[in-house]
Amino acid sequence: MSGETDWAGRDQGELTIGGVGVRRLAARVGSTPFFAYDRGLIGARVAAVRAALPSGIHLSYAVKANPMPALLQHMCGLVDGFDVASGQELRHALDTGVDPSDVSFAGPGKRTGELTQAIAAGVTIELESEHELIRVRAASDALGIAARVALRVNPDFEVRGSGMRLGGGPQQFGIDSERVPAVLAQLGGSGLEFQGFHVFGGSQNLRAESICEAQRRTVELVLDLADAAPGPVRYLNLGGGFGIPYASRDVPLDLAAVGDNLAKLVDGEIRTGLPSARVVIELGRYLVGEAGVYVTRIVDRKQSRGKTFLVVDGGLHHQLAATGNLGQVIRRNYPIMVANRADEPLTETASVVGCLCTPLDLLGSDVELPPAEVGDLVVVFQAGAYGLTASPTAFLSHPAPAEVLV
Ligand SMILES: *Cc1c(COP(=O)(O)O)cnc(C)c1O
């Protein structure tokens, strides 16, 4: 296997997932390919985050990273709230029994029906535009319920080092910081319940120093904006964006450095300037990404002009990100392994391709693997976040894969 993650459990020459051998798990699931998420690893990751961040920080899970209902239910017992991005995510979040006041709803283009759902549920709507404020007021009036709202702010700075940037410059996300005082003035007489602010600068960031800088600058910005707020700031959502290693040369995030910086902010500027604010960090990928695997089976092994191809029964229609087609600029192999030959020497170089009729369906390019046969199980790691629901499952009309929480 290349780029092995250190958590990969093994027993008698095979990978184990949640303590279950991969062949036995495949038999139990009943078909390949499938996604398997390890509840123990999710729990351990949440515990590690809590240990590193100052106590009193509210940890929210961004549902879109992995919305599997059983996983959400598990997560509900571990984190302090959920961040949802659609009406369906909202319903699934509420199904877990989470307190609605611990749920936030972000995202541009929320439809009127979704705003109505959110107001009726009593969750916090993160306003992404000035027009959205007008629409929330109308929906609130129609229901006769005061909506809880926070302003998502598009800051006047960028977060460097993000794999995906969602703040700074012109953006479809949030209200430009220079427009925020005017919006706060409108909020004042609106009858809506003002909660606070949300700034989310970017996703998949492995650089602690740029996350720390973004958090410092966010607190500074919010301290400025708070002067114009119609009431005390009760909610300060500092976003997240903590990244995970995908390629072997990626260096894992220094979580302790992020935690130390946050502790200073909480004990300093936040305590003095925003004393009633509940400080929220919201994470998706970091909590679940490394706890999931995508398990496929080899259906063909072929040589073509000196090159070995292992053709598996899965592909980009289930795990688009691993093929480099989910916004990546350069394609790099995700860690991949012949899971029933975990202890065999890596004596062969092969490419692992999916079963779709497109050269884009490449799960592993020239990977060092043990010589593998038809029927072997090939596992792609780092598949717990933005996997199944971020992939074009209808492309080529193959059956949907199963998902299990082990
Ligand atoms: C997607 C999203 C997240 C989660 O991002 P990750 O990089 O998966 O942690 C958090 N907050 C908001 C508002 C989002 O849209």
The ligand as an SDF file (V2000), in Angstrom:
LIG
                    3D

 15 15  0  0  0  0  0  0  0  0999 V2000
  -18.8840   22.7020    4.2060 C   0  0  0  0  0  0  0  0  0  0  0  0
  -18.9020   23.5880    5.3510 C   0  0  0  0  0  0  0  0  0  0  0  0
  -18.1750   23.2470    6.4970 C   0  0  0  0  0  0  0  0  0  0  0  0
  -17.3410   22.0140    6.6020 C   0  0  0  0  0  0  0  0  0  0  0  0
  -16.1360   22.1240    5.9430 O   0  0  0  0  0  0  0  0  0  0  0  0
  -15.0150   21.0140    6.1820 P   0  0  0  0  0  0  0  0  0  0  0  0
  -13.8770   21.4840    5.3580 O   0  0  0  0  0  0  0  0  0  0  0  0
  -15.5840   19.7210    5.7410 O   0  0  0  0  0  0  0  0  0  0  0  0
  -14.7010   20.9860    7.6370 O   0  0  0  0  0  0  0  0  0  0  0  0
  -18.2570   24.0870    7.5710 C   0  0  0  0  0  0  0  0  0  0  0  0
  -19.0040   25.2060    7.5260 N   0  0  0  0  0  0  0  0  0  0  0  0
  -19.7060   25.5680    6.4410 C   0  0  0  0  0  0  0  0  0  0  0  0
  -20.5030   26.7910    6.4630 C   0  0  0  0  0  0  0  0  0  0  0  0
  -19.6720   24.7740    5.3130 C   0  0  0  0  0  0  0  0  0  0  0  0
  -20.3520   25.1460    4.2360 O   0  0  0  0  0  0  0  0  0  0  0  0
  1  2  1  0
  2  3  1  0
  2 14  2  0
  3  4  1  0
  3 10  2  0
  4  5  1  0
  5  6  1  0
  6  7  2  0
  6  8  1  0
  6  9  1  0
 10 11  1  0
 11 12  2  0
 12 13  1  0
 12 14  1  0
 14 15  1  0
M  END
$$$$
